[in-house]
């Protein structure tokens, strides 16, 4: 990713519309339901989901496809951030390429 590029530029350049969503915070009932509801309401397709409890913390990584999404990535990020504040968890969403770039060894 070039310094002047943003996640939407990458999406247009490589044709991939996959995003990675991470959720971390205190465990409570309804986290998965709330996150997946936001995605479903905006036609974002869930491709893979993995969640666990690490001591008292809920940790989830979700891969989704935005090919048929009714909104753009920035909107999804904002919606998920708001939902995270409501649930008292941290929710981040990023284009798959950005996630891979940030987590390479």
N, C-alpha and C positions, 0 to 999 in steps of 0.2 A: 504494500500500500504506500503510495506516495504521500508526503506530508500534507499536500493540499487536497487530497482526496477525502471524501467521507464515505460512510458505509453505503449510502444510496448509489454513489458512483461505482463502487465495486460491484454491486448488484447488477448494474447496467452493463459493466464491462465483461464480466465472466458468465452472465446468464443464469447464475445460480441464485435461487431465492431462499436458500435454507438459512435458518437462524438458530442460535443456541441461546436458550433461556436458562439462567441459574437462579435458584431460590435458596436462601439460607436464613435461618432464624429459629426462634423458639418453636418447638413443636406444638401444634394445636389442631383441632378438628377443622376440616374444610379448606386447607391450603390448596391441595391439588384441585379440588372442585372449583375454587375461585379462579385459579390461574387458567385452567382449561376452559372455563366458561368465557373468560375474556377472549381467548383465542377462537373458540367456536362462534361467538357472536360476530366475529370479523372474518370468518371463512379462512382461518389459518389452520392448516392440516398438521396434526401431530404425527411425526414419523417414529419417534423413539422417546421413551421416558424412563428415567431411573431415579429412584428416591430411596433414601435410607435415613435412619435416625442415628446420629453420632452423639452418644451420651444424651443430653437433653435437646440437641439441635437437629432440626429438620434440614435435610440437604437434598435438593432435587436438581437434576440436569435434564433438560427437555430439548429435543431437536424438532424443529417444525419447518414446514414448507409454506412459503408465502405466495406461491404461484397464482393462487386464486383469491388472495386476500382482498378484502374490500377497502383496506387502508394501507398506508405505507409503513415502513419500518419505524420511522420516527414516532408515528401515532401509536403503534403497538408498544414501543418503549415507554411512552408517556402513560398510556393506560395501565401497563403492568407496574410502573413505578407507583402510580396512585393506588393501585390495588395492594401493593406491598406495604405502603404506609398504613392503609386501612387494617391489614392483617398483622402489622408489626413485624414484617420480615423484609429482607432485601431481595428485590427481584431485578435482575439485569437481563437485557436482551441485546444480542449483537449478531451481526452477519457472521456466518460460519467462517469465512475467510479471516475476519478480524480476530475471532476467537482462536483459530488455529495459529495465526501469526503471534498472538500474545502468549500462547502456551507452548510454543516450540522449545525444544531443548537446545 
